[in-house]
Amino acid sequence: MKKEFRLTLASARMGFFTQAIVNNLAPILFALFRSVYGFSYLQVGILAALNFSLQLCADLSAPYILPRFGYRKCVMSAQALCAAGLLLMPILCIASQGNYFSFVVSVSIYSYGAGMIEVFASPIVEAIPDIPQNTKMTTLHSFYSWGQAACVAGSTLALKFIGYSNWFFIPAVWSIVPITGFFLFSRARLDMADEAEKDKTEPMKYLSKSFMLMALIMLCAGASEIAMSEWSSLFAEEALGISKLSGDLLGPCAFALLMGCGRLLHAKFGEKTDLAKLIFACSLMCAVCYLGAALSLNSVVSLVFCALTGLSVSLMWPGALSLVAQSGGSGAKLYGLLAAFGDIGCIIGPVITSTVSEFADGNEHIRSLGASFGLDADKTALRASLFVMAAVPVIMLICLYISGFSKNKKDFQKTKK
């Protein structure tokens, strides 16, 4: 890779690190919000749903902003929105004395910025020459994993040492990351991304069979990743009998670290591998991990399967984007639409697990079945939800088999006149 593109790549990686902070900071603070400000489960649940809903809005709207302003202004605006949201969270909270609407405003601002990062950073990296096509996205997305691990570990330890009353410092400190990204993007070379945008995928390709299958694959990838990520803390608490604070540190961190390791390994050794077959294998592994976590009666074994799910989902989202790029797909609109389906999956995954858990907890036959294996109602409900979630990576397996991307390389390529 040429020296002139190193800052471009570093800027995009910083963008994904920022997105990880935005997605994972508020959930870490949910328990604090409930105990300090008296928010209900419904209120903190709305904040979580708002995050992915605003990112979904950004996925769909950001590509239409791009032609007017270009990549530099758009991606710098995304970083500015993330920084503003993180800084406004403590400022508005103090000014309003903990009013719930102040959190709605700050979460909305940084969530939209994070969604813009997903739309713009991926095509910027795809446009950088001399980087192996097969590993571009996995390398970039590995920084999301490192950002997730850093945010969870750093924020959890900070709460332990500075206490709930001083939580205001945490989002303020994390705002340094998007501020740094803002200045990196202001100096990075981005003209090649603007040029590549002129050769973007034609709109009619969005109605093709290949696109619809890949959209469903992205949905399954988002659901598979976020559902287990959100349950990993509970598994850590259950398996090791530790506090919620320690569970938040161990469960999500192990998941994120293995997810990052999987992406790094592919970036290092995956240049000549068949990416479609690798994603197929990862989907199979993901289904096995969900079933293993659900059916194992040993809590420690369940925790291991939970962590290994991070490894199994590592190639799903970035790998799907790379498959589209290998098939001739390009442009912010295409990446925005695919990211939108991924975010829909991020919303659907937790909905499936929570709905199944609620049903299992209130079903006498399921509770009795769990009791026969020595499981209480909570553990039975948790395992029932993960058992059902195993169907999601199976659906992904079917879509990959039908799509045949390893054989059909030009499904998204622009039609030549």
N, C-alpha and C positions, 0 to 999 in steps of 0.2 A: 504494500500500500504506500502511495506517495505521501511524503511528509506533510503536504498541504492539506490532506484530508484527516490527519490525526486529530486535530481540534474538532472537526465535524463529528467524528466518531465519538470522541469524549463528551461532546455536548449532548448527543442523542442518548448515550448511556446515562448521563446525569439526569436527563428527562425521565427515563424509566425508573431511576432511583427515587426521583421526586414522586412519581405516580404511586410507588409502593408505600411511601410515607403517608400520602393522602388516603390511600385505601385502608391502611392498618392503624393509624393513630387513634381515630375516634372510637373504634371498638375496644381498644385498650382502656380508654377513659370512660366507657359506659358505666362500669360499676361505680366509679367516682361520681359521675353525674347523678346516679340514682341515690347514693348515700348523702352527697353534699347538697344537691339541689332538689331532691325529691322527685325526679323524673320517673314516670311509669315505664313499664316494659314496652308499652305501645309507643311511647314517645321516643325512646332510644331505638326501637325498631324502625320508626319512621325516618330517623336520621340515617340508619344503615341503608334503607331502601332509597332514600334521597340521593345518596352517594352514587349508586349505580344508575339510577334514573337520569340524573344530570349528565353522567358520563355517556349514557345512551343518547341523550339529546345532542351532546357535542359530537358524537360519532356521526350523526345524521346531518347536522347543520354545518360543522366546520369545513367540509369539502367545498361548500358553496361560498364560503368566505374567502377561501384560498385564491381564486382567480383575481380578486380585486386587490389583495394586499401582498401576495407572495409568501413564500415559506418563512422568510426571516421575521417579518412582522407578526405573522401568525404564531410561530413557535415561541417567540419572545413574549407575546401576549399570554400564551398558555402558562409559561413559567411565572409571569407577573401575577396572574390570577391565583395560582397555587400559593405563592408567597403572601399575597394579600389575604387570602382566606385563613391561612395559618396564623398570621399576625392579628387578624380581626377577631379570631376566636377568643383569646383572653381579653382583648381590649373591649369588645362589645359586651362580654360577660361581666366585666367589672363595671362598665358604664351602666348596664341595665340591671345590675345586682342579680345576675344569674337567670335572667328571663330566657325562657325556652326559645323564643323567636330569634334571639341573638345567635344561637347555635345553628338554627336553620339557615340564617343568612350566610354565616361563615362557611358552613359545609357546602352550601349551594355554589358559592364562589369557587372554592378550591376543587370541587368535584368537576365542574365544567372545564376548568383548566386542565385537570388530569385527563379528561376525555380527549381534549385537543392534542395532548402530547401523544397519545396512542395513535391518533390519525396521522399526525405529521412526522413523527420520529421514524416510523417504519419505512415510508417511501424515501426519506432522506438517506437512510442507511442503504436501502436497496440501490440508490443511485450512485453510491460510492464505488468507483471501479477498483479492480484488483483485490477484491475480497471474495473468497469462495462463496458462490451462490447458495450452496447447500447448508452453510453454517452461519450466514449473516444474522438471521433472526434469532437463532438460539443464543449466539453470543450477546446480542443486544438485550434479549429478554432475561438473561442470567442476572443482569443488574437489577431487574425487578426483584428477583429472589434475594439478592444481597441486601437490597433496600428494605425488604420485608423483615428479614432477620435482624438487621440493624435497628429498625424502628421498634420492633417488639422487644428486643433485648434492652436497647438503650432506654426506651420509655418506661418499661417495667422496673428496671433497676433504679431509674431516676425517681419514680414514685416511691420506691422502698426507702430511699435515702433522704429525699427532701420532703416527703409526706404529701398527703392529698391537698393540704392548704396551699402549697406552692406549685400546683400543677401548671399554673400560667406560664412558667418558664419553658415547659417542654415544647409546645407548639412554636413558641417564639424562637427557640434554638433550632428546631427543625426547619424553620423558614430560611435559614442560611443556605440550605441545599438548592431550592428553586432560585434564590437570588443569585447564587453562583452560576446556575444553569442559564439564567437570563444574560449574564455578561459573556459566558462562553458562546452562546448562540449569536451574540451581537458581533463577534469577531470571526466565527467559523465560516468556511466556504460552503455556500448553499446553492450556488448558481446551477450546479449540475442537476439538483432536484427540480428546480423550476423548468429546466430544459426537458427533463424526463417527463414532466407532467403533460407536455404537449403531445406525447405519444401514449396517452393513457388508454385504458380499456374502454371500448365502445359501450354505451349504455345498454344496447340490446343483449350484450353478453351476460348482463345480470339476470336475464330470464332463462339462461341456458340450464340444461340438466346439471352440468359440472358445477356451476355456481351454486345452485340450490343445494346440491349435496355438500359442497364445501361450507356453505352457510350453516347447515345442520351439524356438520363436524365441529365448527367453531362454537355453536351453542352447546354441544356435548362437552367440549373442552372446558368452557367456562364453568359449566355446572359441576363437572367432575373435580375441578381444582378448588373452587370456593367452598363446596359443601364439606369436604373433608378438612379443609383448612380451618373452617369455623368450629368443627367438632374436636379438633386435635387437643385443645386445652382441657376439655372434659375428660378425654382419654388419659391424659397425663395425670390429672387429679385422681381419677379412679384407679389407675394402675399402681401408682406409687404412694397414694394416700397423702398427697402434699396439698398445700394451700392453693387457692385460686391464683394468687400472685405468681407462685412458682409454676403452676400449671400453664399459665399464660406464657411464661418464659420458655419452658421446656417443650410443650406440644407444638405450637406454631413455629418455633425456631427450628426444631428438628425437621419439620415438614419443609420449611423454606430453604434450609441449608441443603437438604437432599435434592430439592427441586433445582437449586442453583448448580449443584455438582453435576446433575444429569445434563444440564445445558452446557456447562463447561466441557464435559467429556465429549459431547457431540461436536462442539466447536473445535476441539483439539484433534479428534480422530475420525470425525464423520464426513470429511470432505468427499470421499469416494464411496460412501455407503448409499444404499437405496433408501431415501428418506421416507417414502411411503410405507415400505416394509417395517422400518423402525417405528413409525407412529402406530402401525398395526400391532406390533409387539408391545408397545407401551400401553395401548388400549386394552389388550388382553391382560397385561400385568395389572392394570388399574382395576379391572373387574375382579381379579383374584384378590387384590389387596382389600377391596371393599367387602368381599365375601369373607376373607380371613378375619378382618376386624369385627365383622358382624357375628360370625359363628364361633370364634374362639372363646372358650370358657375361661381362659387365662388372660387376665387383664394386661399383663406385661406383653404377652404375645400380640394382643390387640393393639397395643401402643406401637409395637414394632411395625405391624401392618399399616397403621396410621401414618407413621413416618415414611415408610416405603412408598406410600401413595404419592408423596411429594416427588419421588424419583420417577414414578410411572407417568405423572402428568407433565413432566418437565418439557417434553417435546411436542405436546399436543397443540397448544396455542401458537407458539412461534413456528413449529413445523408446518402447520396448516397454511400459515402465511407464506412460508418458503415454497410450498408446493404450488401455490397460486402463482408466485413469481416465476418459478421454473416453467409453468405452463403458459407464460406470456402475459400474465396479469400485471397491471401497473396503475398508478394514479391514486390520489388521496380519496377519491370517491369510492373506489373499490376497497381500499383498506378501511375506510370509514364504515362501509356497509358490513364488512366482515367483523370489525370490532364491535359493531352494534349487536350482531348476533351473539358474539362472545359475551357481551354485557347482559344480554337477555338471559343467557345461560347462567351468569352469575346471580341473577335475580331468581331464576327458576330453581336452581340447586337447593338453596336454603329453604325455599317454599316447600319443596318436596320433602326434605328431611323433617322440617317442623310439623308439616301436616301429617306425615306418617307417624311421627313420634306421638303427636296428640291423639291420633286414632288408636295406636297401640296401647297407650296409657289408659285409655278408657274402654278397652275391649277385654272382657273377662277371659275369653279363650286364649288370647295372646299372653295375658298376664299369667295365666295358669301354666301355659307352656314354658314360659321363662322361669317360673317358680320351680318347675320340675327339674330344671338344670341348676338350681341354686341362685338364680338371678332375681334381684328385686325389680320393682316396677320401672324405676328410672333406667336401669341398665338394659332391661328388656326393650323399652321404648327406643333407646338409643341404637341398639343393635338392629331393631326392626327397620329403622329409617335407613341405615347404611346397607342393609340387605337389599332394600328396594332400589337404592341408588346404584347398585351394581349393574342395573339394567342400562344405565346411561352410557358407560363405555362400551357395552355390548352393541348398542345402537350405533355408536361411532365405528365399531368394527364392521358392521353391515354396510354403512355408508362408504367406508374406505374400499371395501371389496367391490361394491357396485361401481364406484367412480373410476377405478382402474387408473389412477393418476400416474402410476409408474410406467404405464404403457402409452398414455395419451398426454403428450407434453405441450400441446399448443391450444388448449381449450379456451384460453382467455386472450390469446394473441390478437393484436389489432389487425383487422382485415386490410390487406394491401389493395390499393386501387391501381 
